[in-house]
Amino acid sequence: MLLYLVKHSDNGYEERAVIAMLYHAVGRGSEVAATTWESAEWDDDKQFLLFDWGEIKTGQQYIMTLHPNADSEDGWLLCSIHSIACNLICGSTVYKASASAEEAGMNFMFNNYFGMADGGAASKVSRIIQKCRDGGVEDLPEDFTGHGLRVAAADTYGCKSADVLR
């Protein structure tokens, strides 16, 4: 599915990066939508990308880490770090900076997802998944949506949800 997006979608690099992050963040769409470059930090000692995320609904702050994923021959497809890099290099060159006083100077990582209504990012991902189904990508479970990427695939494929996304 992720390779299909890169090859057949105008925003495929961004869509791949968002889905990879949603997968690793267990479907937290609002946090992915509000991810900023200012909150990103590379931990050189532990070799992971660190984000200071805020859970918008509850106002809780926490740390989210993304680790390199090369556990198999095609592990790079689901690797969040690789997908973010591809989006930077090959994706849209336009980034959205906030104009509000509260968020002055913040640059959002996924400009097509920031500022959506509650549940909007996950709903947008559900439409992307449907686009893949319509384009002929097979074996995507019916309950596989932007609200539960890992949950639906784990139920259907016995915890092999990464296989569905490839």
C-alpha positions in Angstrom: 0.0 0.0 0.0 2.7 2.5 0.9 4.6 1.8 -2.3 1.4 2.3 -4.3 1.0 5.8 -2.7 4.5 6.9 -3.7 4.0 5.7 -7.3 0.3 6.7 -7.9 -0.5 9.8 -5.8 0.3 13.5 -6.1 0.9 13.7 -2.3 2.3 10.1 -2.0 5.4 10.9 -0.1 3.5 12.9 2.5 0.7 10.2 2.7 3.3 7.5 3.2 5.0 9.5 6.0 1.7 10.2 7.7 0.6 6.6 7.5 3.9 5.3 8.8 3.8 7.7 11.7 0.2 6.8 12.5 1.1 3.1 12.5 4.0 3.6 14.9 2.0 6.1 17.0 -0.9 3.6 17.3 -3.3 5.8 15.3 -2.9 9.1 17.1 -4.0 11.3 14.1 -4.3 14.6 15.9 -0.8 14.4 17.3 0.7 13.5 13.9 -1.3 16.5 12.4 0.2 18.9 15.0 3.8 17.6 14.7 6.2 20.5 14.2 9.8 20.6 13.1 10.6 22.6 16.2 9.5 19.6 18.4 11.7 17.1 16.5 15.1 16.1 17.9 17.6 13.4 16.8 19.1 11.4 19.7 22.5 10.6 18.5 23.4 8.2 21.3 20.2 6.1 21.0 19.7 6.6 17.3 16.1 7.7 17.2 13.9 10.7 16.3 12.2 12.2 19.3 9.1 14.4 19.4 7.6 16.4 22.2 3.9 15.6 21.5 0.9 17.0 23.0 -2.3 15.0 23.2 -4.7 17.7 22.0 -7.9 16.2 23.6 -6.5 15.9 27.1 -3.8 18.6 27.1 -1.2 15.9 28.2 2.4 16.3 27.0 4.6 13.2 26.3 7.6 12.1 24.3 7.1 10.0 21.1 10.1 8.2 19.7 10.5 6.9 16.2 13.2 4.3 15.5 14.7 3.2 12.2 12.9 0.1 10.8 14.9 -2.2 8.6 13.7 -5.5 10.1 13.2 -7.1 6.7 14.1 -6.7 3.1 11.4 -4.1 2.6 11.3 -2.7 6.1 12.2 0.7 4.7 8.7 1.1 3.4 7.3 1.3 6.9 10.2 3.2 8.4 9.0 6.6 9.7 12.4 8.2 9.5 12.9 7.0 5.9 9.4 8.2 4.9 9.9 11.6 6.5 13.2 12.0 4.7 11.6 11.0 1.4 8.8 13.5 2.0 11.4 16.2 2.6 13.4 15.4 -0.5 10.6 14.5 -3.0 7.4 15.8 -1.5 5.8 19.2 -1.5 8.2 22.1 -0.9 5.5 24.2 0.7 5.3 24.1 4.5 2.7 25.7 6.6 3.7 28.0 9.4 1.2 29.0 12.0 -0.1 32.6 11.9 -1.6 32.5 15.4 0.2 34.2 18.3 0.1 31.0 20.4 2.0 29.1 17.7 4.1 31.8 16.3 7.2 30.5 14.4 6.0 26.9 14.4 6.4 24.9 11.2 4.2 21.9 10.8 5.6 18.7 9.4 2.5 17.7 7.5 1.0 20.9 6.2 -2.0 19.2 4.6 -3.1 17.8 8.0 -2.7 20.7 10.4 -5.7 22.6 11.6 -8.3 19.9 10.8 -11.3 19.3 13.0 -11.2 16.6 15.6 -10.7 13.3 13.9 -10.0 15.0 10.6 -6.5 13.6 10.1 -7.6 10.0 10.7 -10.6 10.5 8.4 -8.3 11.8 5.7 -6.1 8.7 6.1 -9.2 6.5 5.8 -9.9 8.2 2.5 -6.3 7.5 1.4 -6.7 3.8 2.3 -9.9 3.7 0.3 -8.1 5.3 -2.6 -5.6 2.4 -2.4 -8.4 -0.1 -2.4 -10.0 1.6 -5.4 -6.6 1.6 -7.1 -6.3 -2.2 -6.8 -4.3 -2.7 -3.6 -5.4 -6.0 -2.3 -5.7 -7.6 1.1 -6.7 -4.4 3.0 -9.1 -5.4 5.7 -12.5 -3.6 5.6 -12.0 -2.3 9.1 -8.6 -1.0 8.3 -9.0 2.8 8.7 -7.0 5.8 9.8 -8.6 5.4 13.3 -7.1 2.0 13.9 -4.2 1.0 11.5 -2.6 -1.4 13.9 -5.8 -2.7 15.6 -7.6 -3.8 12.5 -4.6 -5.4 10.9 -3.6 -7.2 14.1 -7.1 -8.6 14.4 -7.1 -9.8 10.8 -3.5 -10.8 10.3 -2.5 -12.0 13.8 -0.3 -9.0 14.6 1.3 -8.8 11.2 -0.2 -5.4 10.3 3.1 -4.2 8.8 2.6 -6.8 6.0 -0.7 -5.0 5.1 0.9 -1.6 4.8 3.7 -2.7 2.6 
